């Protein structure tokens, strides 16, 4: 991509109606555009990042044998009435509408009921279990106050995975496996060092469940961290029972603000009962399927990465999800040499943003820092045939040949 042809442009000034760091930087760098509070358009750079996060998540879900589906956002009321979650008194953040024939519909805020209803059409025997399915889909929640930029919105992306097991013991095996899968996702996003498996209580589906919380001053939650055990307890749920379950030392707990970046629930038989999702076991006895739910939001993860990985100049993207790996800045009057290097890098398989614009070097450097691509490459008359290379998170600058550059960044 040549920057002169890029649809978006950066902004110098702070965005007046944004408070959070992620919204400020993503808007100023041209990644997102705010439509209304809690609703954002993902522009070319932002969509590249979001697609990479989606692909990263997809790879880890596929690796444990989960199958991808795409469910509808429009939801009829009946299956939600059967489970008791259609009423606004029970779920207060539905977006609801009506068809012209008067049929009432909702925009899905989660999909336990729909997937249980679908599974009931295909599951009949113990031989059909266990399995899991997931989707990466837009969700809608009528939040009273959308805030924190793309980390809490009214329209957002969600990866929701649902597991189906014959019994609790079989479910628990998959549930434990998913703890590791989630931490692998956070590791690839550059968040693992400050992300803690966090026990909480009073959840709607089970007495206890686990959240994944990333330490950040932008967080809405307070967690109590035991660094030695690498586990935490949500402060609002703290009690002696949770201390006993986790085995933490109350004297060593450190209080930190954190962002919830994922959650995993044991659903039990609640939704299988409502959907008549049953199977016949080896002895011919009919039983309810045991379900689990596992959520993480790619858009929230994108915002969290920005909150964790930035400095006073702008964003610092981890390499796995950066929109481009290399940001090539031309400071020569003639583009010929720079274009040759640009095409050589592309031919070698690198994703490159080429700043070919006729603007000052200072503006190019400032914008490169704001956009946050992992490697900045500079070509100038002063350097001759060599290239100045700098990693975004470092201050050290190297002057090397193209051949050595290709070797180093491969």
C-alpha positions in Angstrom: 0.0 0.0 0.0 1.3 3.4 -1.0 0.4 6.0 1.7 -0.5 8.6 -0.9 -3.3 6.3 -1.9 -4.5 5.4 1.6 -8.1 6.3 2.1 -7.5 7.8 5.6 -5.3 10.5 7.0 -3.9 11.0 10.5 -5.1 13.8 12.9 -2.7 16.0 14.8 -5.0 17.2 17.5 -6.7 15.2 20.3 -10.3 14.0 19.5 -12.6 16.1 21.6 -15.3 13.5 22.3 -13.0 10.6 23.2 -11.6 10.0 26.7 -10.0 6.6 26.4 -6.5 6.2 25.1 -7.5 3.5 22.6 -10.2 5.6 21.0 -7.9 8.7 20.9 -5.0 6.9 19.2 -7.1 4.7 16.9 -9.1 7.7 15.7 -6.1 10.0 15.3 -4.1 7.3 13.4 -7.0 6.6 11.0 -7.9 3.1 12.2 -11.5 3.8 13.2 -14.3 6.3 12.7 -16.9 6.9 15.4 -20.4 6.9 14.1 -22.2 7.3 17.5 -21.2 6.5 21.1 -20.3 2.8 21.2 -20.5 2.3 17.4 -17.3 2.5 15.2 -16.5 2.0 11.6 -13.2 0.1 11.0 -11.3 1.9 8.3 -8.7 0.1 6.1 -5.9 0.1 8.7 -8.2 -0.9 11.5 -9.9 -3.6 9.5 -6.5 -5.1 8.7 -5.7 -5.3 12.4 -9.1 -6.7 13.2 -8.9 -9.4 10.5 -5.5 -10.5 11.8 -6.9 -10.8 15.4 -9.9 -12.8 14.0 -7.5 -15.1 12.1 -5.3 -15.6 15.1 -8.3 -16.5 17.2 -9.7 -18.8 14.4 -6.4 -20.7 14.3 -6.4 -21.4 18.0 -10.1 -22.5 18.0 -9.6 -24.7 15.0 -6.5 -26.3 16.7 -8.8 -27.8 19.4 -11.2 -29.2 16.8 -13.9 -26.6 17.1 -15.9 -25.9 14.0 -16.8 -22.5 12.7 -20.4 -21.4 12.0 -22.2 -18.2 11.3 -25.4 -17.6 13.1 -28.0 -15.0 12.4 -28.1 -11.6 14.3 -31.9 -11.4 13.9 -33.5 -13.6 16.5 -37.2 -14.7 16.9 -38.6 -14.4 20.4 -39.8 -18.0 21.0 -36.5 -19.7 21.8 -35.6 -16.9 24.1 -39.0 -17.0 25.8 -38.4 -20.7 26.4 -35.2 -20.0 28.3 -36.6 -17.0 30.1 -34.3 -14.4 28.5 -36.7 -12.5 26.2 -38.1 -10.2 28.9 -36.5 -6.8 29.3 -36.8 -7.4 33.1 -34.4 -10.3 32.8 -32.1 -8.9 30.0 -32.1 -5.2 29.9 -29.9 -4.6 26.9 -31.8 -6.1 24.0 -32.2 -4.2 20.8 -35.7 -5.2 19.5 -37.6 -4.5 16.4 -40.6 -5.8 14.5 -41.2 -7.2 11.0 -44.0 -5.6 8.9 -46.3 -8.5 9.9 -45.8 -7.6 13.5 -43.4 -10.4 14.4 -41.1 -9.2 17.1 -37.4 -9.8 16.6 -34.2 -9.1 18.6 -30.6 -8.4 17.6 -28.5 -11.2 19.1 -26.5 -10.1 22.2 -25.3 -13.8 22.7 -26.2 -17.1 21.1 -26.6 -19.9 23.7 -30.3 -20.3 22.8 -29.9 -20.4 19.0 -27.0 -22.8 19.0 -28.8 -25.2 21.5 -31.9 -25.0 19.2 -29.8 -25.9 16.1 -27.9 -28.7 17.9 -31.2 -30.3 18.9 -31.8 -31.0 15.2 -28.5 -33.0 14.9 -27.8 -34.6 18.3 -29.6 -37.8 19.2 -27.0 -40.3 20.4 -24.0 -40.3 22.8 -22.0 -41.0 19.6 -22.8 -37.5 18.4 -20.9 -36.0 21.4 -18.7 -34.2 22.4 -18.2 -31.3 20.0 -17.8 -27.6 20.0 -18.7 -24.8 17.5 -17.8 -21.1 17.4 -18.5 -18.0 15.4 -16.9 -14.5 15.0 -19.9 -12.3 14.6 -21.2 -8.8 15.3 -23.2 -8.5 18.5 -25.6 -5.8 19.6 -26.1 -4.6 23.2 -28.2 -1.6 24.2 -25.7 -0.3 26.8 -27.0 2.6 28.9 -23.6 4.3 28.6 -21.1 3.1 26.0 -17.6 4.1 27.0 -14.0 3.1 26.9 -13.7 3.5 23.1 -13.9 0.2 21.2 -13.6 -1.8 24.4 -17.3 -1.4 25.4 -19.7 -0.8 22.6 -23.3 -1.1 21.4 -22.1 -2.9 18.3 -19.0 -5.0 18.5 -17.3 -8.2 17.4 -17.5 -11.3 19.5 -16.0 -14.8 19.3 -18.4 -17.0 21.1 -17.7 -20.8 21.3 -20.2 -23.4 22.6 -19.3 -26.9 23.8 -21.6 -29.9 24.0 -20.7 -32.8 26.2 -22.4 -36.0 27.6 -21.8 -35.0 31.2 -20.0 -32.7 33.6 -16.8 -34.7 33.7 -16.5 -34.6 29.9 -17.3 -30.9 29.9 -14.7 -30.2 32.6 -11.9 -31.7 30.5 -12.7 -29.3 27.6 -13.2 -26.4 30.0 -9.7 -26.9 31.5 -8.2 -27.2 28.0 -9.8 -23.9 27.0 -8.0 -22.0 29.8 -4.7 -22.8 28.1 -6.1 -22.0 24.6 -7.2 -18.6 25.8 -3.8 -17.9 27.3 -2.2 -18.8 24.1 -4.3 -16.3 22.2 -3.4 -13.6 24.7 0.3 -14.6 24.4 0.2 -14.1 20.6 -1.5 -10.7 21.2 1.3 -9.6 23.5 -0.9 -9.5 26.5 0.0 -12.7 28.4 2.5 -11.1 30.8 -0.2 -9.0 32.5 -3.3 -11.3 31.9 -4.5 -13.4 34.8 -7.0 -16.2 35.1 -9.5 -14.7 37.5 -12.1 -16.5 39.5 -15.4 -14.8 40.1 -18.7 -15.8 41.7 -22.4 -15.0 41.3 -22.5 -15.7 37.6 -25.8 -16.3 35.8 -24.9 -19.8 34.7 -22.9 -21.4 37.5 -21.8 -20.6 41.1 -18.2 -19.8 39.9 -16.7 -19.0 36.6 -13.4 -17.8 35.2 -12.6 -14.5 33.6 -9.3 -13.4 31.9 -8.3 -10.0 33.1 -5.5 -7.9 31.6 -3.9 -5.4 34.0 -4.4 -1.8 32.8 -5.3 1.6 34.2 -8.1 1.6 31.6 -9.8 -1.3 33.2 -13.3 -1.2 34.7 -12.6 -4.1 37.2 -10.5 -4.4 40.3 -8.7 -7.8 40.7 -6.6 -9.2 43.5 -3.5 -10.8 42.1 -1.3 -13.6 43.5 1.7 -13.2 41.2 3.4 -16.4 42.5 0.4 -18.5 41.6 -0.4 -16.4 38.5 -4.1 -16.3 39.4 -6.5 -13.6 40.6 -9.9 -13.1 42.3 -12.3 -10.4 41.2 -12.4 -8.0 44.1 -16.2 -7.6 44.0 -16.6 -11.4 44.5 -13.8 -11.9 47.0 -14.7 -14.3 49.9 -13.1 -17.0 51.9 -14.5 -19.7 49.7 -12.8 -18.3 46.6 -9.6 -18.0 48.5 -9.8 -21.7 49.4 -10.6 -22.7 45.8 -7.7 -20.7 44.3 -5.2 -21.4 47.1 -4.0 -17.8 47.1 -2.3 -16.2 50.1 -4.6 -13.3 51.2 -1.5 -11.5 52.6 0.2 -11.5 49.2 -2.7 -10.3 47.1 -2.0 -7.1 45.1 -4.9 -4.9 44.0 -4.9 -3.9 40.3 -7.2 -2.3 37.8 -7.9 -4.7 34.8 -9.8 -5.1 31.6 -11.8 -8.3 31.2 -10.6 -9.8 27.9 -12.4 -13.2 28.0 -14.7 -15.4 30.0 -15.6 -19.1 30.1 -18.8 -20.5 31.6 -20.2 -23.9 32.5 -23.8 -23.7 31.4 -24.8 -27.1 32.6 -28.3 -28.2 31.3 -30.1 -24.9 31.4 -30.2 -24.3 27.6 -30.4 -27.9 26.6 -33.5 -28.3 28.7 -35.1 -25.2 27.1 -34.3 -26.4 23.6 -35.1 -30.1 24.3 -31.5 -30.9 23.4 -31.1 -34.5 24.5 -29.2 -37.6 23.7 -29.6 -41.4 24.4 -26.7 -42.9 26.3 -25.1 -46.3 26.0 -27.8 -47.9 28.1 -30.7 -46.3 26.1 -31.4 -43.7 28.8 -32.3 -40.2 27.6 -30.2 -37.3 29.1 -29.7 -33.6 28.6 -26.6 -32.4 26.9 -24.1 -30.5 29.1 -23.1 -27.2 27.6 -20.3 -24.6 28.1 -19.8 -21.1 26.7 -16.5 -19.3 25.9 -16.4 -15.7 24.9 -13.8 -13.1 23.8 -14.3 -9.9 21.8 -11.8 -9.2 18.9 -12.7 -5.5 19.0 -12.2 -5.3 22.8 -8.9 -7.2 22.4 -7.8 -4.6 19.7 -8.6 -1.8 22.1 -6.8 -3.6 25.0 -3.7 -4.0 22.9 -3.6 -0.3 22.3 -4.2 0.5 26.0 -1.3 -1.8 26.9 1.1 -1.2 24.0 1.5 2.6 23.4 3.7 5.5 24.4 3.4 9.3 24.2 3.9 9.2 20.5 1.3 6.6 19.5 0.5 2.9 19.1 3.1 0.1 19.3 1.5 -2.9 17.5 2.7 -6.5 18.2 4.0 -8.0 15.0 1.3 -10.7 14.7 -1.6 -8.2 14.4 0.1 -5.0 13.0 -1.6 -3.7 9.8 1.8 -3.9 8.1 5.1 -5.3 9.3 7.2 -2.5 7.6 6.7 1.2 7.2 9.0 2.5 4.4 9.6 6.2 4.4 11.0 7.9 1.4 13.0 11.1 2.1 14.5 11.4 -1.4 13.2 13.8 -4.0 13.3 11.0 -6.6 11.1 8.0 -5.8 13.0 5.6 -8.1 15.3 4.0 -5.5 12.6 3.8 -2.9 10.1 2.2 -5.2 12.6 -0.5 -6.2 13.2 -1.3 -2.5 9.4 -1.2 -1.9 8.8 -3.8 -4.7 11.8 -5.9 -3.5 10.3 -6.1 0.0 6.9 -7.0 -1.4 8.4 -9.7 -3.6 10.2 -11.1 -0.6 6.7 -11.5 1.0 6.6 -8.6 3.4 3.6 -6.4 4.0 4.7 -2.8 3.5 3.2 0.6 3.9 5.2 2.9 1.6 5.1 6.6 2.6 5.7 8.1 -0.9 4.1 11.5 -0.1 5.8 14.8 -0.7 5.7 16.1 2.9 8.4 16.9 5.5 10.5 14.3 7.2 9.3 15.4 10.6 5.7 14.8 9.7 6.5 11.4 8.3 8.3 10.4 11.4 5.6 11.6 13.7 2.9 9.8 11.7 4.9 6.6 11.6 5.1 6.7 15.4 1.4 7.4 15.7 0.4 4.5 13.4 2.7 2.1 15.2 4.0 -0.3 12.6 6.7 -2.6 14.0 9.6 -1.6 11.7 10.3 1.9 10.3 12.6 2.0 7.3 14.0 5.2 6.0 15.6 5.9 2.6 17.4 9.3 2.1 20.1 10.9 -0.1 22.3 11.0 3.0 22.2 7.2 3.4 23.1 6.5 -0.2 22.1 2.8 -1.0 21.7 1.9 2.6 18.5 1.9 4.8 17.9 3.2 8.2 16.0 0.6 10.3 14.3 1.2 13.7 11.9 -0.9 15.7 8.9 1.0 16.9 9.5 0.2 20.6 13.2 0.9 20.5 15.4 4.0 20.2 18.4 2.3 18.5 18.8 2.9 14.8 20.7 0.7 12.4 22.1 1.6 9.0 22.2 -1.6 6.8 22.0 -2.8 3.3 18.8 -4.2 1.7 20.3 -7.7 1.7 21.1 -7.6 5.4 17.7 -6.1 6.1 15.9 -8.9 4.4 17.9 -11.4 6.5 17.3 -9.6 9.8 13.5 -9.2 9.5 12.7 -12.6 8.0 
